[in-house]
């Protein structure tokens, strides 16, 4: 008797994996209020089939994300990866070349699986001088242009300069800010979802 095994074809609407730090991990707020949870709700309400896996960890660096990537890709086989990393590297003054190499590695390995990549960038205070700050920003621009990626230059656009939308530490967004952050992400993510909502 002949058995025919049908292998799955390329996934059109795969999982959405978020690889981020405290800005995506819901630091200081109820997890249910975080923008990744709001993204899950929006996708469901609008009839999109994608599932969201939030693998963000407070304090995560680009190096940590790089080290965890292989296991996450193997486990979840995402169709889309949202990278929101770099803030902790920049606040610690990590070498620009190291940040660039880590993000480049994450992007290349993800693209090699056939998944698409969205990059959510961050801005850092000028603690280490104007040159470092500019080079830090250039990392995101260089990589997103090189690989022709969807790019949100600053995830906290419209949020960071409004005290009422930030926690008392001045670094992390409050629950009130999460819908605005989702709207920022949505602008670059929605064109990759593969179909109009049902």
N, C-alpha and C positions, 0 to 999 in steps of 0.2 A: 504494500500500500504506500502511496506517495503522499507525504505531508508537505504542504507548502506553508512556509513561514512568511508572513507579511510584515516587513519591517516598517516602522513608522516613517512617514515622510517628514520633511522639514516642518517644524512647528511654526505656524503663522502667528498664533496668539499665545506666546509662552508666558511663563512667570516673569514678574518684574521684581528684580532683586535690588535692594537698596544697601549700599556699602558706605556707611557714613560714621560720623562721630556724634557728639552730644546734640548737635543741631538737628539731627534726625532720629536720635534715640529717645526724645521726649524728656530731656534733662529738666528737672525741677517742676514738671507738670504731670498731670495724670496721663498715662500712656494713651488712653482713649482719645485725648485731645490733640495728640501729636499729628503732624501733617501726614506721615505715612498711614496712620489709621484713617484720617480723613480721605486720603487717596483711595483706600480700599472701599470706603463708603461711596465715593463719587463714581468709581468704576462700576460698582454694583448698581447704583441708582440709574446710571446712564446706559446700562446694558452691555458694558464691555466684559469680555470673559476672563481677562487677565487676573491672576492672583498676585498679591503683593507679599513678598517676604522681606521683612526688615531685619537686616543683619548688622545694624548700626550699634556701636558701643561707645559710650561716653569715654572720652580720653583717647580714642583711636587715632592712630597716625597713618600716614601713607605706607610706612613699613609694616605696620600691623595688618592693614588691609591686604597688602601684597602677600603676606604670609598666610592669611586665611583664605585667599581667593580660590586656590585649587580645590579645597574641600567644599566651598560654597558652590562653585560651578558644578562639581560632580554631583552634589546632593540635589540642587534645585534646577539645574539645566535651564537657566533663565533665557528668555527671549530678549529681554532688555535689562541692562545693568545701569543703575543710577549711581554714579560715584560722587560722594560729598565728603571729600577728605582734603586735608592740608592745613586746616586752621591750627591744629595742635603743633604741627611741624613748624609753622610760621611763628607761633607764639613762643616757641622754644629756640628760635633762631637756627633751626636745622639747616645744613648746607643745601643751597638751591639745587646743586647737581643731584643730590640724593633724593630730594622731593621729586624732581623731574624724572629721574630713573625709576622710582617706585611707581609713579602714576603711569609712565610709559609702559612699564611691564604689565600693570593691571589692564590697561587698555588693549595692548597687543594680545595678551592671552585670552581676553574676553572676546575680542573680534575674531580670533582664530576658531572659536566655537560656533561662529555664525550668529552670535547675539549682537544686538545693537547697543550702543553706549551713549548715555547722556551724562554730561559733566556739569555739576553744580559747583561753581567756584565760590571762593570766599575772599574777603578783603581782611587785611590785618592792620593793626595800629602801627605807626611808624617808629616803633621802639628801637629797631635796629638800623634806622637811617633810611633815607629816601632811595638809595641804590638797592638795598635789600628788598624794600617794599615793591619797587618796580620790577625787579627780577622775579620776585615771587608771583606777581600778577602775570608776568610774561610766560611763566610755566604753563598756565592754563591756556593762554592764547596760542602758544606754539603747538601744544599737543592737539587741541581741538581743530586747529587749522590743518595740521599735518594729516590727521586721520579723518577729517571732514565730519566732525561729530556735532550733535546737537549740544548747545552750550548756553548755560545760564551764568553770566559773569559773576553775579553776587546773589546768593540764595536769600539773603536778608534785605534785598532791595525793598524800599518802602517801609522797612521795619526798624532797622538798627538805630535810626536817628529820631525815633519816637519813644520817649521814656515810658509811656503808658503801655507800650507793646513789648517792653523788655523786662526781664527779671531784675532784681536789685543789684545783681553783679554787673549789669551793663553789658554782658557778653552773650547771654542766652535769651532767646525769645520766650515770651509768656504764652499762655494758652490762647490769649486774644490774637496773637500774631499768627497762629498756625494756619488759619484759612488763607491769609495773605501769602504765606510761604507756599502753600499748595497751589495757589493761583500762579505764582512765579514758576514753579516746577511744571505746572500743566501746560504752559505756553510752549515749552520745548519738548515735553513728553507726548502730548496728544497727537502730533503728526506721525508718531511712530507706532501708534496703537493698531494700525493695520486695517481698520474699517470704521465706518460711521457707527455711532451708538445705535442699538436696536430700538 
